[in-house]
């Protein structure tokens, strides 16, 4: 029986990137749908649930993608409401690559430092990768500073993460001319996860951070979010700071993505979201 992956994409044209990764992960048939909304999810899900017997449902799985992460989460909620009893298939949620990228960024940092108790700062902390990086770090016992240009948005992001990591230690910061010094004080790990074109720190500013051990910039589009980090950096030591760029993190991200797709076909009961993808990535 062939492995079928059903791609539910919130964008008009389903991602070719995600389709290539699926093929490389061993998917034999891929059905791709664009402009998917929560209203159209049940009919698509029923096609996956009722075409194969319960013992064969692990051969069908669903991938949620698209550039809008919030829209992707709504599709996931609609799927979970549609499934019942044994009539379900496994689902991977990775809109905009946010979960696999966040997992790869944190795992890269973990190669060089103890995450539990470390002072971590997420720049662009209210964006898709930023929120998920903060969630993962909080789950590992880090003291996580979630920074945004808006203190209110940073607070909201911390509240959202606390719902998933109730014991997480999360602290909102406004990253502005007035608030940057407080956000950076004593920081040991920085993950820059802002939008393309946003530079958070200059190279001299980074060099002034005496406690900084690891700096990761997941932005691949110039200018760098953290000046002085090259996109290809993969554990480069730059003035005593271990540095990773987007491509340096990207190799691990791709391995996690492929492994996650492969794992979908082991059972029909999995929902692979942020926590599950990080756990899987730690074994890649």
N, C-alpha and C positions, 0 to 999 in steps of 0.2 A: 504493500500500500504506500502510495507516494506521500511525501511530506508536503503539505500545502500551508503557505503563510499568506494570510489575508492582511493586506496593508490598508489601514484606515488613515488617511491623511487629511488634515484640515485645510490644506492649501488646494487651489484649483488643480494644479498638476502634481501628482504624487512624486515624492522625492526619488530621483534616479540614484542618488547616493545610497539611500536605504535599500534600494532594490539590488544594487551591486553587492553590498555587504551580505544580504540574504543569500544570494547565489553562492558567494564565497564561503558562506557558513554551511552550505549543503542543502539548501531548500530546493526542492525539485519543481514545485509549481508555485507561482506567486500571483495572487489576484489583487490588483491595486485599484483603489477608489479614492478620488479627490473630492474636495468640498464636502467632506462628511461632517454631519452635525449630530447632536444627541438624538434628534428626531428620526434620523435615518439609520441609527445604530441597530435598533431591534431587528429590522428585516435582514440586515447584513449578518448579524449575529445568529439569527435563526438558521440561515443557510449553512453556517458552520456547525451548529449544534445538532441539527436533525438529519444530516445526510450520512452520518456514520454511527454505528452502534457505540454504546458507552465504552466498550473495551478497545475501540479503535479511535476514540476522540483525541488521543494524544498525538495523532498524526496530523491534526489540524491545529493551527495556532493563529493568533492575531497580533499584529504590530501596530502600535499607535505612533504616528509621526506628524510632521508638519512644523512650521516655524512658530506657531502660537502655542506656547506651553500650557497656558490656562485653558485654551480650547481643547487641547489634548487631554487634560485632566477631566474635563467634562465628558469626553467620550469614554474615558475609563469608568467614570461613575455610571454612565448609561449602560455600559457592558455589564458591570457588576449587578445592576438592577435587573438586567435581562436574564442572566444565568440563574438556574435553579437546580438544586439537588445535584445529581451526577451529570446533568446536561450543561456542560460548560467546556471551554477550551482555555488553554493557557494564553496569557497576555503579556506583552512587553511594552512598557510605556517609555518612550525616549524621544519625545517631541524636541526638535531643535538640537538633538544630541545632548540635552542638558544633563541627564542622569549619568550617561557613560563618561562624559567629559568631567563632571564633578567627581565621580569615583576615581577616575584616572589621576586627577590633580591631587586629591587627598592621599591616594596610595603612593604617588611620587614623593610627596612630602614625608610620608611615613618611612620611607627608605633611609632617611637621614636624621630623624628625630623621634622622640617619644611624643605621641599626640596627647596622651592623658596629661592634663595640667598645663599644657603649653598655651601661651598667649598668642592667639591667632586673630588676624584681621582680614576680613573679606571686603575688598573694595569693589563697588558695584554689587553690593550685597543684597540688593532687592531684585536683581535680575534672575533669570532662570538658572544659570549655572551658579551664581552667587548664593541663592537661597539653598540650593541642594548641597553645595559645598559646606555651607554653614550647618545644615542639618546633619550631614555625615560627621563633621568635626565634633559637634555637640554630642552625638551618640557615642563618640570615642573618648569623651571626657575632657575635651579641650575647652578653654575659656574663650568663647567666640565673640569677637566684636563685629557686628554687622554695620557696615558704613554705607551711607547714602548721602546725596546732596540734600535730601529731605529727612530730617529727624523723625517726622511722623511716619514716613514710609519705612524707615529702618525699624521703628517700633512695631509697625504692622507685620513686617517680615519676621521679627523675633516672636511675635505672638503666634503666627502661623506655624513656625517651626516648633514652638513649645507644645503645640497640640500633638505633634508626632514624636517629640522627644521631651516628655514632661520634666525630666530631671536635668535637661540641658541647661548649661550656664551660658546665657546669651545676653549681649549688651549692645543696645543701639547707639550709634554715633552719627553725628552730622559731619560729613567730610567736606569741610569748607576752610577758608583761610583761618577762621577762628577756631574750628573744631579739630583740624588735622593733627595738631600737636598732641592733644589728649588721646586721639585714636591711635597714634603711632608710639606713644610712650611705652617702653618695655616690650614691644611686640617682638615675637620670635619667628612667626610665620606670616607671610602675606600671600594671599591669592587675589590677583587682579582679574575680575570677571566682568568688567564693564563693556559697554557697547563699543563697536569699532570707532576709532578716531578719538577716543577719550584717553588722555594721558594723565594718570593720577599723580605720579611722582617722577621727578627728574633724577638723573644718575647721582648728582651730588647729594640730593635729599636722601636717597637710599643709602649712600655711603655713610651718612651721619647716624644711621640707626645702629648703635653699638650692640644691641641685643639680637638683631636679626640674624637668623640662621638659614632660612630657606625662603626664596621668593619665586612665585609661579605666576606667569602671565599667560592666560589662555586666549588672548586676542592675537589673531594671525594677520590682522590688517594694520599697516603702518598708520600713525605712529604707535609704538609699543605703549601699553598701559603702564609699564614700568620701564622707564628709559634705561638702556644699557643691556637689557635682556634680549638676546637674539631668538627669533622664532624657533631655531633649530637647537637651542640649548637643551641639554638633557643631563642635568646634574653637573653643569659646569660651575667651577669655583671662581667666582668673580669678587675679588677683594674680600675673601672670607665668607661670602654668601653663596650657598648652593642655589643655582638658577635653572629654571625650566621655562621654555617657551612653548608656544602652541603646538608646534610640530614635535617637540620633545615629549610633550604629554600625549600627543596624538597617536603614537604607536601603541601605547598601552590602551588608550581609548578604543582603538580599532579591535584589539584582541578581546577586550571586554565585550564589545558590541557583538562580535562573531560568536563568542562563547555563550552570551545570553540568548541569541537566536537558537543555537544548538540545544540549549537546555530546555527551551520551550517544548520540545518534542519528547521529553522524558516522561512527563505526566500531563494530564489535562486540567490540573487544578492550580497552576501557578499564576501569580500576579507579580511580575517583576517591575518594581518601581524603585525609588531611590535606595532604600535600605537594602533591598534584595540584590540590587545590581552591585552595590558596594561590597556586600558579602561575597558575591560571586567573583568580583574582581580581585579580591584578596587571595583567591585560589588560582588565578590565571598564571 
